[in-house]
Amino acid sequence: MIFGFLRKNLETKAVAVAFIMSWRENEDGDGADAALARLAGFRRGLYWCLGMRRDALFETCDALACKQERVLMLAELCLEPECRRGHGAVYDALNSGEVRIGRLRRALSALPLPRWDDGRIRLAADVSNWLRPDAESSPERLFCHVYARGKGNAQLIPGWPYSFVVALEPGRTSWTLPLDAVRLGPEDDATEAAAAQLRDVVARIIAAGRWKPGDPDILIVLDAGYDLTRLAWLLAGLPLEITGRLRSDRVMYFPAPPRAPGANGRPARHGHKLDLSEPQTWPDPAVTTHTDTTRYGAADAMAWARLHQQLARRAAWEHHQGGLPIIEGTLIRLSVDHLPGQRGAEPLWLWSSKAGATEDEVNRAWQAFLRRFDIEHTFRFMKQQLGWTRPKLRDPAAADRWTWLIIACYAQLYLARPLAADIRMPWQQPCPPGRLTPARVRRGFRSIRQSLPVPASAPKPSRPGPGRPAGSKNRRPATRHDVGKTVKREEPTKKTRRQAG
């Protein structure tokens, strides 16, 4: 019996390897057959990315992709025909199952990444919060910054922040390809965690053969809230170009002028100051561009080359060994006529790690940044349609498993775009070929699944346990956990006069 089980397991793995090899051979092909083989190979690989409770996890992911309405609770997934197990098995799979995240990350990086006209890969990184304000027994919660309606109504609500990295597509689209997700813990530094995540993503892309020496650098776009200077320092040596948004009250500096002959004293480290909020400090830009767009009207960009930020020995640079570095880049001021639905628009300030930028590089930087907002469509689809933040899970490890199931479901919808039919409501307009939204692809995924392999085995009959007797009290209540950072400074950064004496 044992030898028969091992032989069946080896045969199944051999079939999976053959399927994945055929998928990799035809991955760059066109047509429905190549898309179906690519999707089937990813599903085979996804099944072996799951450990314990892999059958229940796989069927939960299928029910998530085939459900026609919004996911409001986990128990609803067991009512779908793709999930042959009860709601108890779904919760048990998330609480006690296993998702081999390393394998799943490599499988996602091996997918064909969207490339732009210049052959460059563009990535976007951002943080989305899973709010858990009432989960006092859930550990590792942080205070998440949430924007409320109305100016100045931002709030700090306990929850689990997740950092996502996605691949962007050219053109106006609501699709992205999620490549990684990391939950930020109480002991994590946001900038160092983002740098480590981006470094690992780029390493997996290179290992999968999606980037080769001689290809243009990978462009990474970020929104405000990231320490761009420190990220550029931590990611130095990688084929990356970082572009992000700056606050309008920042101060940048030009390179120090040449030292005059015979001058005494310490040489200057910083040159002319450029205050983003004071136009009188702006010298003539090195590059100016004008572009007519269909969505934003006229877009005018001004760029200054080789600007850097003045660093201080505090916060992230407090324990830096040696002198503080000077990290130069290109400062870009972008102004557009209007935003969608609005008459006017405030100018955007961008900083690129490309120190000397030409007109083409300046246009590429701000145009890639405007495509960064596609990740917001992905977050909204995951939360509103797939129900990413709906389950009331206590363990953060279970939240990680559910997050990766959401990513795996979205990746299958991404691969099923060439196969999906335009199934629309009577009041919806027809969608042009190749322009189906994630919601419409999900609406037709059930019919696509009929031609795909289902490696999950049928459930075995079981009988639920007796549970706690009725009327008895819980004598072991769950532990309550505090919210916020747990890293404390060893000593104060500033000493008072009494401490100095």
DACORUR-V355353 format. One record per pair of residues at least 12 apart in sequence whose ideal C-beta (glycine too) atoms are under 7 Angstrom apart, sorted by sequence separation. I is the first residue (numbers start at 1). J is the second residue. D is the distance in whole Angstrom. If there is no record, write none. Layout:
BEGIN
i=(I	I)
j=(J	J)
d=(D	D)
END
This chain:
BEGIN
i=(75	78	144	166	167	256	289	335	64	67	74	77	131	143	144	166	256	311	334	352	23	63	66	164	165	228	256	257	288	333	334	422	22	23	129	143	144	165	182	256	350	388	66	74	202	228	255	287	333	334	350	420	424	23	60	63	74	129	141	144	164	180	253	254	285	286	423	23	141	163	226	253	254	285	286	308	332	388	422	63	141	142	162	163	285	286	308	350	417	62	63	162	220	222	253	254	308	331	332	386	420	423	19	20	162	163	180	218	223	224	307	308	420	423	19	179	198	217	218	219	220	221	222	223	224	251	252	306	307	329	330	59	60	160	161	217	221	224	329	386	421	20	59	133	217	219	251	307	329	330	382	417	420	19	20	59	133	305	329	330	413	416	420	59	131	132	250	329	132	249	303	304	328	330	16	131	132	211	248	249	303	382	413	420	56	130	248	303	413	416	419	60	129	130	163	246	274	332	163	301	302	16	129	130	165	194	301	334	413	416	56	60	165	274	301	332	56	127	128	163	332	127	191	299	300	57	127	128	165	191	195	199	202	56	194	198	299	125	126	202	53	125	191	195	199	297	298	53	57	125	191	195	270	296	297	56	296	297	57	123	124	142	192	296	53	123	296	52	53	123	124	142	52	123	140	295	52	121	122	140	51	50	50	51	306	49	50	305	306	49	255	305	254	305	114	117	254	49	113	116	253	303	385	49	114	252	253	114	252	252	253	269	381	49	303	46	301	45	114	113	42	301	111	125	109	287	289	108	287	287	291	125	276	289	289	105	287	252	229	28	27	230	227	121	233	233	109	123	125	232	109	119	120	113	119	121	122	123	124	125	126	232	106	110	118	229	105	109	120	122	109	248	245	246	245	246	245	246	244	243	244	243	241	242	241	241	232	243	228	245	191	243	243	221	221	219	223	221	314	176	176	174	178	173	176	168	174	168	166	164	166	183	183	181	181	181	178	178	178	160	177	160	175	162	122	124	122	126	124	128	138	140	137	139	131	138	130	135	174	175	174	130	186	94	186	187	95	104	186	187	99	95	101	108	94	97	104	99	94	94	70	70	71	72	71	70	73	74	72	71	64	158	143	64	137	142	143	137	139	141	142	137	138	61	65	136	137	60	64	61	65	57	61	65	46	42	43	42	39	42	84	85	68	84	39	88	38	39	65	66	35	65	66	35	36	66	35	32	32	62	59	58	55	55	47	43	44	43	44	40	39	40	36)
j=(87	90	156	178	179	268	301	347	77	80	87	90	144	156	157	179	269	324	347	365	37	77	80	178	179	242	270	271	302	347	348	436	37	38	144	158	159	180	197	271	365	403	82	90	218	244	271	303	349	350	366	436	440	40	77	80	91	146	158	161	181	197	270	271	302	303	440	41	159	181	244	271	272	303	304	326	350	406	440	82	160	161	181	182	304	305	327	369	436	82	83	182	240	242	273	274	328	351	352	406	440	443	40	41	183	184	201	239	244	245	328	329	441	444	41	201	220	239	240	241	242	243	244	245	246	273	274	328	329	351	352	82	83	183	184	240	244	247	352	409	444	44	83	157	241	243	275	331	353	354	406	441	444	44	45	84	158	330	354	355	438	441	445	85	157	158	276	355	159	276	330	331	355	357	44	159	160	239	276	277	331	410	441	448	85	159	277	332	442	445	448	90	159	160	193	276	304	362	194	332	333	48	161	162	197	226	333	366	445	448	89	93	198	307	334	365	90	161	162	197	366	162	226	334	335	93	163	164	201	227	231	235	238	93	231	235	336	163	164	240	92	164	230	234	238	336	337	93	97	165	231	235	310	336	337	97	337	338	99	165	166	184	234	338	96	166	339	96	97	167	168	186	97	168	185	340	98	167	168	186	98	98	99	100	355	99	100	355	356	100	306	356	306	357	167	170	307	103	167	170	307	357	439	104	169	307	308	170	308	309	310	326	438	107	362	107	362	107	177	177	107	366	177	194	179	357	359	179	358	359	363	198	349	362	363	180	362	331	309	112	112	316	316	211	325	327	204	218	220	327	205	215	216	210	216	218	219	220	221	222	223	329	204	208	216	327	204	208	219	221	210	349	348	349	349	350	350	351	350	350	351	352	352	353	353	354	353	365	351	369	316	368	369	368	369	368	372	372	493	374	375	374	378	374	378	371	377	374	375	375	378	396	400	403	404	407	407	410	411	396	414	399	414	403	368	372	371	375	375	379	394	396	394	396	389	396	389	394	437	438	438	399	484	393	485	486	395	404	486	487	401	398	404	411	398	401	408	404	401	402	384	385	386	387	387	387	390	391	390	390	386	483	483	405	478	483	484	479	481	483	484	480	481	405	409	480	481	405	409	408	412	405	409	413	408	411	412	412	412	415	458	459	443	459	415	464	415	416	442	445	415	445	446	418	419	449	419	418	419	449	456	456	456	457	455	452	453	453	455	452	452	453	451)
d=(4	6	7	5	6	4	5	4	6	6	7	6	6	4	6	6	6	4	6	5	5	4	6	6	5	6	6	6	5	6	4	6	6	5	4	6	4	4	5	5	6	7	5	5	6	5	5	4	6	6	6	6	7	7	6	4	6	7	5	5	5	6	4	4	4	6	7	3	6	7	6	6	5	6	6	5	4	5	6	5	6	6	5	5	6	5	6	6	6	4	4	7	6	7	6	7	5	6	7	5	7	5	6	5	5	6	5	6	7	4	7	7	4	5	5	5	6	5	5	5	5	5	4	6	7	6	5	5	6	5	4	6	6	6	5	6	7	6	5	6	5	6	5	5	5	7	5	5	5	6	6	6	4	5	6	6	5	5	7	7	6	6	7	6	5	6	5	6	5	7	6	5	4	4	4	4	6	7	5	5	7	7	5	6	5	5	6	5	6	6	5	5	5	4	7	7	7	6	6	6	5	6	5	6	6	6	7	5	6	5	5	6	7	6	5	6	7	5	6	6	6	7	7	7	5	5	5	6	5	5	6	6	6	4	6	6	5	7	6	7	7	7	5	4	7	6	5	4	5	5	6	6	6	4	3	7	6	5	7	6	5	7	7	7	7	7	7	7	3	6	5	6	5	7	5	6	4	7	4	6	3	7	6	6	5	7	7	7	7	5	6	5	7	6	6	7	6	4	5	5	7	6	6	4	4	4	6	7	7	6	6	7	5	6	5	7	6	5	7	7	7	6	7	6	6	6	5	5	7	6	6	6	5	6	6	6	5	6	5	7	6	5	7	7	6	6	4	6	7	5	5	7	5	5	6	5	5	5	5	6	6	7	6	4	6	5	6	5	6	7	7	6	6	4	7	7	6	5	7	6	6	5	7	4	6	6	4	5	5	7	6	6	6	5	5	5	6	4	6	5	6	6	7	7	5	5	4	6	5	7	6	6	6	6	7	6	5	6	7	6	6	6	6	6	5	5	7	5	5	5	5	5	6	6	7	7	5	7	6	7	7	7	7	7	5	6	6	6	4	5	5	5	6	6	5	6	7	5	5	6	6	6	6	6	3	7	6	5	6	6	6	4	6	7	4	7	6	6	4	5	6	6	7	5	5	5	7	6	5	5	6	7	5	6	5	7	7	7	6	6	6	5	6	5	4	7	6	6	6	6	7	5	4	4	6	6	6	6	6	7	5	4	4	5	4	6	6	6	6	5	6	6	7)
END
